[in-house]
Amino acid sequence: MKILVIGSGGREHALAWKLRQSPHAERIFCAPGNGGTGEIAENVAFAASDLEGLVRFAKENRVDLTVVGPDDPLAAGIVDLFTAEKLRAFGPTKSAARIEASKIFAKELMRAQEIPTAEARTFSDSGEALRYCQLAKFPVVIKADGLALGKGVTIAADAATARSTIDEMMNQGRFGDAGRRIVIEEFLRGTECSLHALVDGKNYLLLESARDHKRMLDGDRGPNTGGMGAFSPADNWNGKLQSQFETEIMRPVLRGFLQQGIEFCGLLYPGLIITSEGPRVLEFNCRFGDPETQALLPRMKSDLLPLLEATIDGTINGCAIEWDTWATVTVVLASAGYPGKYETGKTISGLCDAAKLQDVQVFHAGTKRDGGEIKTAGGRVLAVTALGSTIEDARERAYDAVSRIHFDNCHYRRDIALSAVPVNIGKSS
């Protein structure tokens, strides 16, 4: 089969890496790809936003399956365009992708299906939002309605922060049209957990659990990012919570889609917070998580390609996934300044040394090949994943690999998965 992976991040490198292992994969293209995908696939110069160009490329090259990585092209309707041209694509339609593309749509669907989530109000007028915050109980969570590269969420600890956030989003256009409408919701206390499910419209197949680290700095401080690391399995997940999750969240959300005449087909990824009363939905995503994918796929022993095809064909109910019992820890290396302004073009060294380590995989994100060198080309640059017999073992391997990689002003968190290591033996790297 000829496969096209759309996107340029660590998630897309991980997807291409896993699909490359399938005996059915004849040729893999990445559009536009990065410095790492170019080593295992053929990078093609089409931006993920160039929907018409991607359709044309898939037709001209007789691509059998297209896997869409990022949320933006899904929200723009790329799967609808591919389907109209009788091209197979993995991912939800534009209508179904609203579950991620609009926080307001997601909240209304959850409210209609009585899915446990934070109490929330939606606003399209900044004055009304500001007046609401005068009476709010802080902290509150303020979310841009639309897509904002994982950065459209602010936890406002006080009224002053809430006022500035509302003004930046709604009046100053910090996130463009994505922030013209906002959601203000109660702050839920607990620990976060990421669940992924392959959904074929009526049935679903859960993947293993993972935990992301959204904040930029150690100790979960600093601004939200697209994710600074992850580990799998999650240390706050068990069979009882999964049963509650399936009964109260997964089945109701699929029912809600069908009641609206929407068939969700693709990857549904609910971001959860585990409270004292059980799992609550923070948000829904309609694609593989990043960096969770980099932590999950090295644990997947099954062939990913037939699973994606079964999702499209509506036969996921007859599938099963075999998982490695070992754990994974993924550490993201970022450019200084991320998630704000950052410099690019820094030469990266030590990649070969890190790759030689056993049970270590380095996934590229913001990288490019420049002559014989790999250079930085984005905010999140690399995702270093290690397998280990325990979280502690995987963590030590991951940070050993990280210590061998260098580029100017490299920034990374030193406490990824530390909370999952027993206190009496845990050591910060």
Secondary structure per residue as TSV (DSSP state, phi and psi in degrees):
chain	resnum	aa	ss	phi	psi
A	1	M	-	360.0	146.7
A	2	K	E	-97.6	128.3
A	3	I	E	-124.3	136.0
A	4	L	E	-113.7	121.8
A	5	V	E	-105.1	121.4
A	6	I	E	-97.2	126.3
A	7	G	E	134.7	173.0
A	8	S	-	-136.1	10.6
A	9	G	S	-99.2	-172.2
A	10	G	H	-64.4	-34.8
A	11	R	H	-59.5	-45.1
A	12	E	H	-69.1	-35.6
A	13	H	H	-63.0	-42.9
A	14	A	H	-64.0	-41.2
A	15	L	H	-64.0	-44.9
A	16	A	H	-64.7	-40.6
A	17	W	H	-60.1	-44.8
A	18	K	H	-70.9	-43.1
A	19	L	H	-65.4	-31.5
A	20	R	H	-60.1	-27.3
A	21	Q	T	-76.6	-14.0
A	22	S	S	-72.1	134.5
A	23	P	T	-66.4	-13.4
A	24	H	T	-90.7	-9.5
A	25	A	-	-84.5	111.3
A	26	E	-	-89.1	-42.4
A	27	R	E	-152.7	133.6
A	28	I	E	-123.4	129.9
A	29	F	E	-109.4	146.6
A	30	C	E	-125.3	129.1
A	31	A	E	-125.0	111.1
A	32	P	E	-87.2	-9.3
A	33	G	-	75.8	-170.1
A	34	N	-	-149.8	-169.8
A	35	G	T	-63.8	-24.0
A	36	G	T	-87.7	-40.0
A	37	T	G	-65.0	-28.0
A	38	G	G	-64.4	-15.9
A	39	E	G	-87.0	-18.5
A	40	I	T	-122.6	-7.7
A	41	A	S	-148.1	-177.4
A	42	E	E	-104.6	112.3
A	43	N	E	-73.6	136.3
A	44	V	-	-125.9	140.3
A	45	A	-	-81.9	64.5
A	46	F	-	-125.5	126.2
A	47	A	-	-68.3	151.9
A	48	A	T	-61.8	-20.5
A	49	S	T	-87.6	-7.9
A	50	D	-	-86.9	74.5
A	51	L	H	-61.9	-45.9
A	52	E	H	-65.2	-40.3
A	53	G	H	-64.2	-38.3
A	54	L	H	-68.6	-39.8
A	55	V	H	-61.6	-44.9
A	56	R	H	-62.0	-43.2
A	57	F	H	-63.0	-44.1
A	58	A	H	-62.6	-38.8
A	59	K	H	-68.6	-47.1
A	60	E	H	-65.7	-30.5
A	61	N	T	-102.1	7.4
A	62	R	T	52.1	50.6
A	63	V	-	-70.0	131.4
A	64	D	S	-84.6	-31.7
A	65	L	E	-148.8	131.3
A	66	T	E	-111.5	130.5
A	67	V	E	-112.0	117.4
A	68	V	E	-92.7	119.7
A	69	G	-	-84.7	-58.6
A	70	P	S	-78.3	164.2
A	71	D	H	-79.4	-33.8
A	72	D	H	-57.2	-51.2
A	73	P	H	-64.1	-30.2
A	74	L	H	-65.6	-44.9
A	75	A	H	-64.8	-28.1
A	76	A	T	-82.1	-7.8
A	77	G	T	95.2	28.1
A	78	I	H	-63.5	-35.8
A	79	V	H	-67.6	-36.6
A	80	D	H	-60.9	-43.6
A	81	L	H	-64.4	-43.8
A	82	F	H	-63.2	-43.9
A	83	T	H	-62.2	-39.9
A	84	A	H	-62.1	-26.8
A	85	E	T	-96.7	12.9
A	86	K	T	60.5	38.1
A	87	L	-	-109.7	136.5
A	88	R	-	-80.9	129.2
A	89	A	E	-138.5	137.9
A	90	F	E	-93.2	120.2
A	91	G	S	148.2	160.8
A	92	P	-	-77.0	159.5
A	93	T	-	-70.4	170.6
A	94	K	T	-58.3	-41.2
A	95	S	T	-63.6	-44.6
A	96	A	T	-71.5	-31.0
A	97	A	T	-69.3	-9.0
A	98	R	H	-61.8	-20.3
A	99	I	H	-58.5	-27.8
A	100	E	H	-105.6	-36.3
A	101	A	H	-69.5	-19.8
A	102	S	-	-136.5	110.5
A	103	K	H	-62.6	-30.9
A	104	I	H	-69.5	-44.4
A	105	F	H	-57.2	-44.7
A	106	A	H	-63.4	-42.6
A	107	K	H	-64.0	-40.7
A	108	E	H	-66.9	-38.8
A	109	L	H	-65.4	-42.9
A	110	M	H	-65.1	-39.1
A	111	R	H	-64.4	-41.8
A	112	A	H	-65.6	-33.5
A	113	Q	H	-98.6	6.1
A	114	E	T	55.2	41.1
A	115	I	-	-81.2	130.3
A	116	P	-	-63.6	121.7
A	117	T	B	-157.0	176.5
A	118	A	-	-71.8	145.0
A	119	E	-	-64.0	139.7
A	120	A	E	-149.5	157.1
A	121	R	E	-126.1	146.9
A	122	T	E	-112.4	147.5
A	123	F	E	-139.1	139.6
A	124	S	S	-117.8	-0.9
A	125	D	-	-123.1	124.2
A	126	S	H	-65.4	-33.6
A	127	G	H	-62.1	-43.8
A	128	E	H	-64.1	-40.0
A	129	A	H	-63.9	-41.9
A	130	L	H	-65.6	-40.0
A	131	R	H	-65.6	-37.6
A	132	Y	H	-62.0	-39.6
A	133	C	H	-69.5	-19.0
A	134	Q	H	-66.3	-25.3
A	135	L	S	-110.3	0.2
A	136	A	-	-74.4	155.4
A	137	K	-	-95.3	119.0
A	138	F	S	-92.6	153.5
A	139	P	S	-75.5	158.3
A	140	V	E	-126.3	161.2
A	141	V	E	-109.9	125.8
A	142	I	E	-112.5	124.9
A	143	K	E	-125.0	133.6
A	144	A	E	-66.5	139.9
A	145	D	S	-62.5	-41.2
A	146	G	S	-97.5	-168.9
A	147	L	-	-76.9	134.3
A	148	A	-	-141.8	37.8
A	149	L	T	56.2	35.1
A	150	G	T	75.7	7.5
A	151	K	-	-116.4	9.1
A	152	G	-	-89.1	24.5
A	153	V	E	-124.8	128.7
A	154	T	E	-127.7	131.0
A	155	I	E	-93.1	108.6
A	156	A	E	-92.2	114.2
A	157	A	-	-78.8	-20.0
A	158	D	S	-151.3	174.6
A	159	A	H	-64.5	-36.2
A	160	A	H	-64.0	-44.0
A	161	T	H	-65.2	-39.7
A	162	A	H	-62.4	-43.9
A	163	R	H	-62.6	-45.8
A	164	S	H	-67.0	-37.5
A	165	T	H	-65.5	-45.5
A	166	I	H	-61.3	-43.0
A	167	D	I	-64.4	-43.7
A	168	E	I	-62.7	-43.5
A	169	M	I	-73.3	-50.5
A	170	M	I	-90.4	-31.4
A	171	N	I	-105.1	-39.7
A	172	Q	S	-89.4	-9.6
A	173	G	-	69.0	37.5
A	174	R	T	-55.4	-37.2
A	175	F	T	-113.4	22.2
A	176	G	G	63.7	-143.1
A	177	D	G	-63.5	-23.9
A	178	A	G	-61.4	-26.0
A	179	G	G	-106.0	9.6
A	180	R	S	-68.1	-29.9
A	181	R	S	-118.0	145.6
A	182	I	E	-134.0	163.3
A	183	V	E	-118.8	131.0
A	184	I	E	-115.3	121.8
A	185	E	E	-132.6	164.0
A	186	E	E	-66.6	151.2
A	187	F	-	-86.8	120.4
A	188	L	-	-95.8	137.6
A	189	R	-	-101.1	134.7
A	190	G	S	160.1	-162.4
A	191	T	E	-116.4	145.3
A	192	E	E	-87.4	154.7
A	193	C	E	-150.0	141.1
A	194	S	E	-109.5	126.3
A	195	L	-	-118.7	135.8
A	196	H	-	-117.2	141.5
A	197	A	E	-139.7	131.0
A	198	L	E	-80.3	121.0
A	199	V	E	-120.2	127.1
A	200	D	E	-106.7	18.1
A	201	G	S	111.2	-48.3
A	202	K	S	-119.3	-32.7
A	203	N	-	-120.2	166.9
A	204	Y	E	-146.6	160.5
A	205	L	E	-133.3	117.9
A	206	L	E	-76.8	141.1
A	207	L	-	-90.7	176.2
A	208	E	-	-66.1	163.6
A	209	S	-	-83.0	160.4
A	210	A	B	-152.8	162.4
A	211	R	E	-128.1	133.8
A	212	D	E	-100.0	161.0
A	213	H	-	-124.3	98.9
A	214	K	-	-79.8	-35.3
A	215	R	E	-73.7	152.0
A	216	M	E	-72.7	-34.0
A	217	L	E	-110.6	159.8
A	218	D	T	-54.1	150.3
A	219	G	T	74.9	19.3
A	220	D	T	54.9	47.3
A	221	R	E	-111.4	167.6
A	222	G	E	86.3	-178.6
A	223	P	E	-72.7	160.2
A	224	N	E	-67.6	145.4
A	225	T	-	-125.5	-174.3
A	226	G	S	-74.1	-8.4
A	227	G	-	130.4	124.2
A	228	M	S	-103.6	3.3
A	229	G	E	161.4	168.1
A	230	A	E	-158.2	164.3
A	231	F	E	-147.3	157.5
A	232	S	E	-146.6	138.9
A	233	P	S	-76.4	160.8
A	234	A	-	-68.2	142.0
A	235	D	T	-86.2	-0.9
A	236	N	T	-116.0	25.2
A	237	W	-	-126.1	142.7
A	238	N	-	-152.7	177.7
A	239	G	H	-62.6	-36.5
A	240	K	H	-65.0	-44.7
A	241	L	H	-65.1	-37.9
A	242	Q	H	-64.4	-40.7
A	243	S	H	-62.0	-43.4
A	244	Q	H	-63.1	-42.0
A	245	F	H	-61.0	-45.8
A	246	E	I	-67.6	-39.6
A	247	T	I	-72.2	-42.4
A	248	E	I	-96.9	-16.8
A	249	I	I	-123.2	-60.0
A	250	M	I	-64.7	-51.5
A	251	R	H	-65.7	-42.1
A	252	P	H	-63.1	-37.8
A	253	V	H	-68.6	-37.1
A	254	L	H	-67.6	-37.9
A	255	R	H	-62.1	-40.9
A	256	G	H	-62.4	-41.3
A	257	F	H	-59.8	-50.1
A	258	L	H	-63.9	-36.1
A	259	Q	H	-65.3	-26.5
A	260	Q	T	-92.3	4.8
A	261	G	T	76.1	23.7
A	262	I	-	-109.4	128.8
A	263	E	-	-102.5	109.5
A	264	F	-	-85.6	120.5
A	265	C	E	-132.7	112.4
A	266	G	E	153.2	-144.6
A	267	L	E	-108.0	119.6
A	268	L	E	-108.1	125.7
A	269	Y	E	-127.8	94.9
A	270	P	E	-78.5	125.3
A	271	G	E	-86.2	123.4
A	272	L	E	-114.7	156.8
A	273	I	E	-122.4	130.5
A	274	I	E	-92.1	106.7
A	275	T	E	-97.8	178.1
A	276	S	T	-65.1	-18.3
A	277	E	T	-101.3	3.3
A	278	G	E	117.2	-172.8
A	279	P	E	-72.1	138.3
A	280	R	E	-127.2	143.8
A	281	V	E	-83.6	123.4
A	282	L	E	-84.4	-40.6
A	283	E	E	-166.2	161.2
A	284	F	E	-111.3	138.6
A	285	N	E	-119.7	150.7
A	286	C	S	-114.4	28.7
A	287	R	S	-158.2	170.2
A	288	F	-	-59.4	141.4
A	289	G	-	-75.3	159.1
A	290	D	T	-138.0	109.6
A	291	P	T	-103.6	14.7
A	292	E	H	-58.9	-37.2
A	293	T	H	-59.0	-38.4
A	294	Q	H	-68.1	-23.1
A	295	A	H	-89.2	-30.9
A	296	L	H	-81.4	-47.3
A	297	L	G	-64.3	-33.7
A	298	P	G	-64.9	-18.0
A	299	R	G	-89.5	-14.1
A	300	M	B	-81.1	115.1
A	301	K	-	-86.8	-23.5
A	302	S	S	-73.4	158.7
A	303	D	-	-72.2	124.1
A	304	L	H	-71.8	-34.9
A	305	L	H	-58.5	-49.1
A	306	P	H	-62.4	-28.7
A	307	L	H	-68.0	-41.2
A	308	L	H	-65.5	-40.7
A	309	E	H	-66.1	-40.6
A	310	A	H	-64.1	-34.1
A	311	T	H	-63.0	-44.8
A	312	I	H	-66.4	-38.0
A	313	D	H	-81.8	-7.2
A	314	G	T	79.5	26.2
A	315	T	-	-122.1	24.8
A	316	I	G	-65.2	-22.2
A	317	N	G	-61.6	-23.8
A	318	G	G	-96.3	11.6
A	319	C	-	-108.2	159.5
A	320	A	-	-142.1	157.2
A	321	I	-	-122.1	132.3
A	322	E	-	-96.0	130.8
A	323	W	B	-117.5	145.5
A	324	D	-	-69.8	137.8
A	325	T	S	-76.2	-14.7
A	326	W	S	-70.9	158.9
A	327	A	E	-96.2	162.9
A	328	T	E	-128.6	148.6
A	329	V	E	-131.2	131.6
A	330	T	E	-118.8	126.2
A	331	V	E	-115.0	127.0
A	332	V	E	-93.0	130.9
A	333	L	E	-101.5	125.2
A	334	A	E	-122.2	161.1
A	335	S	E	-75.4	143.2
A	336	A	T	-57.7	135.4
A	337	G	T	101.4	-25.0
A	338	Y	T	-60.9	136.8
A	339	P	T	-90.4	13.3
A	340	G	S	-92.4	-145.1
A	341	K	-	-72.5	140.2
A	342	Y	-	-146.1	158.7
A	343	E	-	-94.4	153.0
A	344	T	-	-124.3	-179.2
A	345	G	-	83.9	13.6
A	346	K	-	-83.3	132.7
A	347	T	E	-71.0	133.3
A	348	I	E	-102.8	128.7
A	349	S	B	-120.2	162.1
A	350	G	-	88.2	1.6
A	351	L	H	-63.4	-39.9
A	352	C	H	-67.8	-38.8
A	353	D	H	-63.2	-42.4
A	354	A	H	-66.6	-39.4
A	355	A	H	-67.7	-21.3
A	356	K	T	-76.1	-17.2
A	357	L	S	-68.1	141.8
A	358	Q	T	-68.0	138.5
A	359	D	T	60.4	32.6
A	360	V	E	-121.7	136.6
A	361	Q	E	-131.9	127.9
A	362	V	E	-102.8	114.4
A	363	F	E	-98.5	129.6
A	364	H	E	-84.3	148.8
A	365	A	S	-128.9	-87.2
A	366	G	S	-88.7	70.5
A	367	T	E	-132.2	159.6
A	368	K	E	-146.1	152.3
A	369	R	E	-91.8	126.6
A	370	D	E	-126.8	97.9
A	371	G	T	66.5	-123.7
A	372	G	T	-97.2	10.2
A	373	E	E	-115.8	154.2
A	374	I	E	-102.7	127.7
A	375	K	E	-123.3	159.2
A	376	T	E	-71.1	144.1
A	377	A	-	-145.8	19.4
A	378	G	S	-167.5	-176.6
A	379	G	S	-75.4	-58.5
A	380	R	E	-88.6	120.6
A	381	V	E	-98.0	-49.2
A	382	L	E	-140.3	155.2
A	383	A	E	-127.9	111.7
A	384	V	E	-96.9	117.1
A	385	T	E	-114.5	135.3
A	386	A	E	-130.1	141.4
A	387	L	E	-93.0	146.3
A	388	G	E	-154.9	159.7
A	389	S	S	-66.1	-23.8
A	390	T	S	-137.6	168.8
A	391	I	H	-59.3	-41.1
A	392	E	H	-61.6	-44.3
A	393	D	H	-63.1	-46.4
A	394	A	H	-62.6	-37.7
A	395	R	H	-65.4	-43.8
A	396	E	H	-62.9	-41.3
A	397	R	H	-64.5	-42.8
A	398	A	H	-62.9	-47.0
A	399	Y	H	-72.2	-26.6
A	400	D	H	-61.9	-45.4
A	401	A	H	-64.3	-42.5
A	402	V	H	-59.0	-39.1
A	403	S	H	-64.2	-17.3
A	404	R	T	-92.9	-8.8
A	405	I	-	-103.8	136.6
A	406	H	B	-139.8	139.0
A	407	F	-	-154.8	156.2
A	408	D	T	-56.0	129.7
A	409	N	T	61.6	32.0
A	410	C	E	-63.2	136.3
A	411	H	E	-126.8	135.3
A	412	Y	-	-154.1	156.3
A	413	R	-	-79.2	143.9
A	414	R	S	-103.4	6.9
A	415	D	-	-121.8	23.2
A	416	I	T	-63.1	127.5
A	417	A	T	67.4	5.6
A	418	L	G	-62.5	-33.6
A	419	S	G	-65.3	-19.1
A	420	A	G	-93.4	-0.7
A	421	V	S	-96.4	132.8
A	422	P	-	-51.3	135.2
A	423	V	T	-58.4	-38.0
A	424	N	T	-70.9	-16.4
A	425	I	T	-123.9	-3.5
A	426	G	-	-72.6	137.6
A	427	K	-	-132.3	135.7
A	428	S	-	-78.0	134.4
A	429	S	-	-86.1	360.0
